[in-house]
């Protein structure tokens, strides 16, 4: 891949109901523009763009009722018509890299075929990721493209951390713990040394607490355990997902209640979590503002589940040197961070209430044995960094 001085890298992050994008200067990785389209499938809307090249989207209005495909096409069309935009590469967030991809990969036909075969492992996300790759190939046929995987960061986990206690023949067919949110964890691993110094080399738990939520146990910046599993339904309680539950409960719903797989999937993926327990909302902000006892119970359970799973991560690490909060809830809810920190007091973590309320980067007390950090999530920058690493100067 070649680059000129003014070249830019396009990053696309196609989620189940959104398409986020970012442009980075290829040499410096300075962000030039970020934005996104949200609410695809219900009321798709362009959420605006920010940064030095935001003017590319001045007056931009997404047509009503836009599908994923239409939204991506609309976005690429605007970029294609932009003057002074010299794209040298595109990087994509791809949810599933399966057992084989443990690092970003340059996309070619063989890679695309492999990624298509992984669609059954992530049916709500992978097709959108691959459609975005095809759309970019159509808009810029010779542009090099890179796939960066949510699962790749966790391929460093020891074998035992990847195994389920199921018949080994199923394990051999790829039914293992893959783990997700890997790009978010990669970003934290990249920036933590500058923020936490030597602690970053030690035993660190990162809590990605957004609509989806998971924990990653890291040693020397590499994943050694994580809460999400074969799918992104496992582990913590989330906005709408249940997280870990007894598999026997799933069987009961099917065998005794006569539910179909689709009905059970709807309950566990879309009607559980904060939404299901509260009966009010999947949005932590709404629950924090509510006086309803069920809203409080949902938030209490959310923090309790984080603490319980964090205990398991501490065991996998053999101790704890630092704890990091990231993503929507982790970055913005002082109350939920306080609840979780209280539950982690036994590790030596201790919050400084004022620092926490002020959303500072370090929110622990000076004498805490385990420092607590708040770091903004950025899934696009590690993709741009990986793409820049593949480029050679023109
Ligand atoms: P995604 O996983 O879709 O990227 P985000 O990282 O944006 O999601 O996180 C979304 C979650 O963050 C929602 O539950 C939302 O309620 C929560 N959130 C955003 N801002 C706040 C806030 N100020 N206080 C509490 N929760 C917040």
Boltz pocket constraint, residues with backbone or C-beta under 6 A from the ligand:
constraints:
  - pocket:
      binder: B
      contacts: [[A, 209], [A, 210], [A, 211], [A, 212], [A, 239], [A, 282], [A, 283], [A, 284], [A, 285], [A, 286], [A, 288], [A, 327], [A, 328], [A, 329], [A, 332], [A, 333], [A, 377]]
      max_distance: 6.0
